[in-house]
Amino acid sequence: MSDIGDLSRLINNDALRSSIRILILISLAINEKMYFTDILNLTGIGRGSLSNHLDILIHSGYIKDKTVFTLSGPRRMLEITDKGKIFIIII
């Protein structure tokens, strides 16, 4: 961030105006990768609401997702991006 204006724009970003999305980013910054169900248990919100929050963070470039295949079937894995890490460092 080069100046206070950059910081202000980052903090006022619509994608980051939710305490749930900030909780998700902090959790991913600590763990780097988490399964959808782990974040679901952490946040305590419904599947649909969580999907909406994750889609906003993915669209904004703060996290990315992929499907991984496990013995119990496919699972959605979320990972923080470099952009997401920068936001965490700033806050």
C-alpha positions in Angstrom: 0.0 0.0 0.0 1.5 3.3 -1.1 -0.6 5.7 0.9 -3.6 6.1 3.2 -5.9 6.3 0.2 -5.0 2.8 -0.9 -5.7 1.5 2.7 -9.0 3.3 2.8 -10.1 1.7 -0.6 -9.1 -1.7 0.7 -11.0 -1.4 3.9 -14.1 0.0 2.2 -14.1 -2.8 -0.4 -17.6 -4.3 -0.4 -16.1 -7.8 -0.3 -14.6 -7.0 3.1 -17.6 -5.4 4.8 -18.7 -8.6 6.4 -17.4 -10.0 9.7 -18.0 -13.5 8.4 -15.8 -12.9 5.3 -13.1 -11.4 7.5 -13.3 -14.4 9.8 -12.9 -16.7 6.8 -9.8 -14.7 5.6 -8.2 -14.8 9.1 -8.9 -18.5 9.4 -7.4 -19.2 6.0 -4.4 -17.0 6.8 -3.7 -19.2 9.8 -4.4 -22.5 8.2 -3.6 -21.6 4.5 -6.1 -24.3 3.3 -9.4 -25.4 4.7 -12.3 -27.6 3.6 -15.7 -26.1 3.0 -17.1 -28.1 5.9 -14.4 -26.9 8.3 -15.3 -23.3 7.5 -19.0 -24.2 7.8 -18.4 -25.5 11.3 -16.3 -22.5 12.2 -18.8 -19.9 11.1 -22.0 -21.6 12.1 -23.9 -20.2 9.2 -25.9 -22.2 6.6 -24.4 -23.8 3.5 -26.0 -21.3 1.1 -24.9 -18.3 3.1 -21.4 -19.6 3.3 -21.3 -20.4 -0.5 -22.4 -16.8 -1.1 -19.6 -15.4 1.1 -17.0 -17.6 -0.5 -18.1 -16.7 -4.0 -17.7 -13.0 -3.1 -14.2 -13.6 -1.7 -13.3 -15.7 -4.8 -14.6 -13.2 -7.2 -12.7 -10.4 -5.4 -9.4 -12.5 -5.6 -8.9 -13.0 -1.8 -9.3 -16.7 -1.9 -9.4 -19.5 -4.4 -11.1 -22.9 -4.4 -10.7 -26.3 -6.0 -12.3 -29.7 -5.8 -10.1 -32.4 -4.2 -10.9 -36.0 -4.3 -10.7 -38.0 -1.0 -11.7 -41.5 0.0 -15.0 -40.1 1.2 -15.7 -38.3 -2.1 -15.0 -34.9 -3.6 -14.5 -32.0 -1.2 -14.3 -28.3 -1.8 -10.9 -26.9 -0.6 -10.4 -23.1 0.0 -7.1 -21.4 0.0 -6.0 -17.8 0.7 -4.4 -15.9 -2.2 -1.5 -13.5 -2.0 -4.1 -10.6 -2.2 -5.9 -12.1 0.8 -2.6 -12.4 2.8 -1.8 -8.7 2.1 -5.2 -7.7 3.5 -4.5 -9.8 6.7 -1.1 -8.2 7.1 -2.6 -4.7 6.8 -5.4 -5.3 9.4 
